Structures are given as C-alpha cells and as structure tokens.
Amino acid sequence: MDISLYKGIWIFAEQKEGVLIETSLELLAKAVELKRIGGEEITALLLGEAVAGLEDVLISYGADQVIIVEHPVLKTYKTIPYADAAVKVINKYKPSVFLLGATAIGRDLAPRIMARLGTGLTADCLDLSMEKEGTLIQTKPSYGGNIMCSITIPMHRPQMSTVRPKVFSPMIEETHRKGNIIHESIDLAEDNRTQVMSVIPKASSGQSIDKAEVIVAGGRGIKDKTEMALLEELAELIGGRVGVSRPLVDEGWMNHEEQIGQSGNTVKPKFILNVGISGAVQYIVGMQKAECILTINKNPAADIFDISGFGAVADYTELLPAIIAEIKNRKLGF
Ligand SMILES: Cc1cc2nc3c(=O)[nH]c(=O)nc-3n(C[C@H](O)[C@H](O)[C@H](O)COP(=O)(O)OP(=O)(O)OC[C@H]3O[C@@H](n4cnc5c(N)ncnc54)[C@H](O)[C@@H]3O)c2cc1C
C-alpha cells in the first residue's frame, strides 16, 4: 500500500433521524487539533436519506468539506449498506485518517469497513494525537484497563479509530465558516438479509447520566442498598443525578445506564462527588474530565484523592447526613 496517496482527516458524521449526534461534533473538535499538527483538511462523511442541512452544522463545527451520500437504503442504519457506501467513498478519496464515535453504530460499522479496506482499527480510544508526518497516535486502556497504551497503524491507510463519546468537547459553533460540499451518488443495494421492523427509543429514567452536570456517585463503600437513599437525597437537593461504580451494577443495585467508567458511561459534569469509591483506573477514565471532583473516602491513601480537587477522609454514613442537613438549613441551591 502506498500510504503517500492517502491524505485528509475524515470523521463519520453519525446522525439519527436527521439529527447529528453530539459525538460527531466532538470528533470534529479533535480533528481540528490534529489538523493544526499535520495540516490535513477535515472531511465529514454524512450518510443517510434526506439529511440536507446537516452539512452546514458540520462546517460550522470545524469540517472543511462534507461528502454526502443520500439514498433510500440509508434511511435507517443497517451495517451492510452503510459499510458499502463508506467503503466506496473512502476508496475514491483515500483519507489518511477515519474517525468514528465508539457508539453502538460506530462500533458496529468501523470493523466492517476496516476489514473491507484491509487496514487497522483501534477501538474505544480515549485520546488521539498526531506526529508531524501524519501518523495517528491512538491512546486507549489496555490489559483490563490497567495501563494506557498508544497504538499506531504505520503501514496501512486509512488509520481508523473509534473514540469514546464525551472525551472531547465540541468547538463553539461558527456559523460564518464556509466549506466544500460534495454530493456523491452511489449505487447501493438493500440488504435483504436483515430488516428493521421498528425503532423503539430506549426507555430511560430521565436525563441520561452522560449529560448530567452534577453527579453524586456511589461505590462499593456504600454498605447497603438502602443507603443509596442518602445519595439520592443529596443529588436531588443539588439538582444532580446518582451514578455508580461497577460493583454496584454487578450487585444489581443500579442499572448499567448509571455506571461510570471504562465499561460504562463517560461523564463530563461540572461537579462530581465520589462516595466510597477507591479510584480504580477503569472508573477514573470515565469521569476524570469533570470540572470539579470531590471525594469522600475513609481511606486517606485511596487513589481517587489523587485526581480530586477536594476530599474528605471520612465515613460517609456520618458526613453525608451532615452535608444534607447543612444544605437544608441554608436552603442552598446549585
Ligand atoms: C475490563 C474492566 C472494566 C471495568 N470497567 C469498570 C467501569 O466501567 N467502572 C467501574 O467503576 N469499574 C470498572 N471495573 C472495575 C474496577 O477495576 C474496580 O474494581 C471498581 O471500579 C471498584 O469500584 P469501587 O471503587 O466502588 O470499589 P472498591 O475498590 O472496593 O472501593 C471502595 C472504597 O470505599 C471506601 N469506603 C469503604 N467504606 C467507606 C465508608 N463508610 N465511608 C467512606 N468510604 C468508604 C474504601 O476505602 C474504598 O476506597 C472494570 C474492571 C475491568 C477489569
């Protein structure tokens, strides 16, 4: 493979029912950073049916160019037609980098494209950087999350990565930005082996944890399920949500949608209070981008203190009721 023929940073502009998901904008922000190093143009690949209008959004968030493939078989996501469309366009334009969100769709689509193109893919990255000559450095947890490793794909193109939602922040929208828009018309066949019968929105208990601005998170230090009520009460008082480390999901106390960490959600709240959580790397990778991190743990040597802006070495069974009472007394609002 002559890798010198491959140029440009591409992102997969994932949309659902004509609405871009935020991860697409997060990828664009990272692509802008990579462009500053390698100088390569940024292209958003937009697949769907009747997605016109989204190209302006993509350009205003950092894309230099948008390639749009509209076709009836792309109306609802299906692996084969989406992979067919992406592979045809990639083979034509030969990007050097192709980034997708590590969403359900991105995780399904990326390996299919990778295998068809005979290239490499790093799944579930937490960071990306680039060497001057265009080699993408892809950082992800390895060995059960105990170390972070950097992976490169030196001999093949495009260099493909899926990137966890919420690890980058979208840029501020610049509606005056101008970009190039290309409509590609491609022959695509319906995949008759699978049929989408209906799309049912995921049932949710309210605002999802990855969008919460305030989180009270509990871990294995919480002695009993009934004591989660303390965390719920505090979260309600400060307008937040309860999240948990994995052991409490394994115990069946909370749902996976509330789990923070490598195998749960990545969160980026303004404020997170960790209660009875030791700070295993698999937890930390899911919340370390929080603006303000507070911790209550009775072990002064707990690793979680290393990333906390504020900490109390205390037993939560004593401290949480005192905090709740104080907030009630002062009638504080967040
Ligand atoms: C592949 C893989 C993926 C994983 N993914 C995740 C993930 O997504 N999210 C995740 O959380 N974990 C994940 N884990 C598990 C992770 O390694 C840890 O086991 C887990 O995070 C530990 O949770 P914890 O901190 O709540 O519990 P512990 O490590 O048991 O810590 C409990 C803490 O509570 C404190 N404590 C106890 N009693 C009190 C008290 N009365 N008051 C105050 N503090 C008290 C203790 O001092 C201790 O620090 C994963 C593991 C693997 C191998």
The ligand as an SDF file (V2000), in Angstrom:
LIG
                    3D

 53 58  0  0  0  0  0  0  0  0999 V2000
  -12.2390   -4.6820   31.9090 C   0  0  0  0  0  0  0  0  0  0  0  0
  -12.7310   -3.9980   33.1450 C   0  0  0  0  0  0  0  0  0  0  0  0
  -13.6310   -2.9660   33.0060 C   0  0  0  0  0  0  0  0  0  0  0  0
  -14.0750   -2.2960   34.1570 C   0  0  0  0  0  0  0  0  0  0  0  0
  -14.9500   -1.2810   33.9890 N   0  0  0  0  0  0  0  0  0  0  0  0
  -15.3090   -0.5720   35.0820 C   0  0  0  0  0  0  0  0  0  0  0  0
  -16.1630    0.5600   34.9470 C   0  0  0  0  0  0  0  0  0  0  0  0
  -16.6410    0.9080   33.8590 O   0  0  0  0  0  0  0  0  0  0  0  0
  -16.4740    1.2490   36.0790 N   0  0  0  0  0  0  0  0  0  0  0  0
  -16.0050    0.9040   37.3160 C   0  0  0  0  0  0  0  0  0  0  0  0
  -16.3310    1.5880   38.2980 O   0  0  0  0  0  0  0  0  0  0  0  0
  -15.2230   -0.1720   37.4620 N   0  0  0  0  0  0  0  0  0  0  0  0
  -14.8780   -0.9200   36.3810 C   0  0  0  0  0  0  0  0  0  0  0  0
  -14.0870   -2.0060   36.5570 N   0  0  0  0  0  0  0  0  0  0  0  0
  -13.8160   -2.4530   37.9510 C   0  0  0  0  0  0  0  0  0  0  0  0
  -12.6690   -1.6860   38.6060 C   0  0  0  0  0  0  0  0  0  0  0  0
  -11.4570   -2.3420   38.3260 O   0  0  0  0  0  0  0  0  0  0  0  0
  -12.8570   -1.6330   40.1350 C   0  0  0  0  0  0  0  0  0  0  0  0
  -12.9970   -2.9440   40.6280 O   0  0  0  0  0  0  0  0  0  0  0  0
  -14.0560   -0.8130   40.5790 C   0  0  0  0  0  0  0  0  0  0  0  0
  -14.0360    0.4710   39.9720 O   0  0  0  0  0  0  0  0  0  0  0  0
  -14.0090   -0.6360   42.0940 C   0  0  0  0  0  0  0  0  0  0  0  0
  -15.1640    0.0420   42.4950 O   0  0  0  0  0  0  0  0  0  0  0  0
  -15.2000    0.8500   43.8530 P   0  0  0  0  0  0  0  0  0  0  0  0
  -14.1520    1.9170   43.8430 O   0  0  0  0  0  0  0  0  0  0  0  0
  -16.6060    1.2660   44.0560 O   0  0  0  0  0  0  0  0  0  0  0  0
  -14.8900   -0.2740   44.9360 O   0  0  0  0  0  0  0  0  0  0  0  0
  -13.6120   -0.5190   45.8370 P   0  0  0  0  0  0  0  0  0  0  0  0
  -12.3730   -0.5350   45.0400 O   0  0  0  0  0  0  0  0  0  0  0  0
  -13.9050   -1.7230   46.6660 O   0  0  0  0  0  0  0  0  0  0  0  0
  -13.5320    0.7690   46.7870 O   0  0  0  0  0  0  0  0  0  0  0  0
  -14.4320    1.0200   47.8280 C   0  0  0  0  0  0  0  0  0  0  0  0
  -13.9320    2.2500   48.5630 C   0  0  0  0  0  0  0  0  0  0  0  0
  -14.8830    2.6300   49.5340 O   0  0  0  0  0  0  0  0  0  0  0  0
  -14.1880    3.1440   50.6600 C   0  0  0  0  0  0  0  0  0  0  0  0
  -15.0690    3.0180   51.8080 N   0  0  0  0  0  0  0  0  0  0  0  0
  -15.5000    1.8840   52.4100 C   0  0  0  0  0  0  0  0  0  0  0  0
  -16.3500    2.1680   53.4110 N   0  0  0  0  0  0  0  0  0  0  0  0
  -16.4610    3.5410   53.4420 C   0  0  0  0  0  0  0  0  0  0  0  0
  -17.1840    4.4390   54.2340 C   0  0  0  0  0  0  0  0  0  0  0  0
  -18.0050    4.0090   55.2320 N   0  0  0  0  0  0  0  0  0  0  0  0
  -17.0650    5.7690   54.0070 N   0  0  0  0  0  0  0  0  0  0  0  0
  -16.2340    6.2360   53.0280 C   0  0  0  0  0  0  0  0  0  0  0  0
  -15.5240    5.4010   52.2300 N   0  0  0  0  0  0  0  0  0  0  0  0
  -15.6380    4.0670   52.4340 C   0  0  0  0  0  0  0  0  0  0  0  0
  -12.9380    2.2680   50.7580 C   0  0  0  0  0  0  0  0  0  0  0  0
  -11.9000    2.9510   51.4580 O   0  0  0  0  0  0  0  0  0  0  0  0
  -12.5970    2.0580   49.2910 C   0  0  0  0  0  0  0  0  0  0  0  0
  -11.6690    3.0360   48.8410 O   0  0  0  0  0  0  0  0  0  0  0  0
  -13.6350   -2.7000   35.4430 C   0  0  0  0  0  0  0  0  0  0  0  0
  -12.7260   -3.7480   35.5570 C   0  0  0  0  0  0  0  0  0  0  0  0
  -12.2720   -4.3820   34.4240 C   0  0  0  0  0  0  0  0  0  0  0  0
  -11.2720   -5.4960   34.5880 C   0  0  0  0  0  0  0  0  0  0  0  0
  1  2  1  0
  2  3  1  0
  2 52  2  0
  3  4  2  0
  4  5  1  0
  4 50  1  0
  5  6  2  0
  6  7  1  0
  6 13  1  0
  7  8  2  0
  7  9  1  0
  9 10  1  0
 10 11  2  0
 10 12  1  0
 12 13  2  0
 13 14  1  0
 14 15  1  0
 14 50  1  0
 15 16  1  0
 16 17  1  0
 16 18  1  0
 18 19  1  0
 18 20  1  0
 20 21  1  0
 20 22  1  0
 22 23  1  0
 23 24  1  0
 24 25  2  0
 24 26  1  0
 24 27  1  0
 27 28  1  0
 28 29  2  0
 28 30  1  0
 28 31  1  0
 31 32  1  0
 32 33  1  0
 33 34  1  0
 33 48  1  0
 34 35  1  0
 35 36  1  0
 35 46  1  0
 36 37  1  0
 36 45  1  0
 37 38  2  0
 38 39  1  0
 39 40  1  0
 39 45  2  0
 40 41  1  0
 40 42  2  0
 42 43  1  0
 43 44  2  0
 44 45  1  0
 46 47  1  0
 46 48  1  0
 48 49  1  0
 50 51  2  0
 51 52  1  0
 52 53  1  0
M  END
$$$$
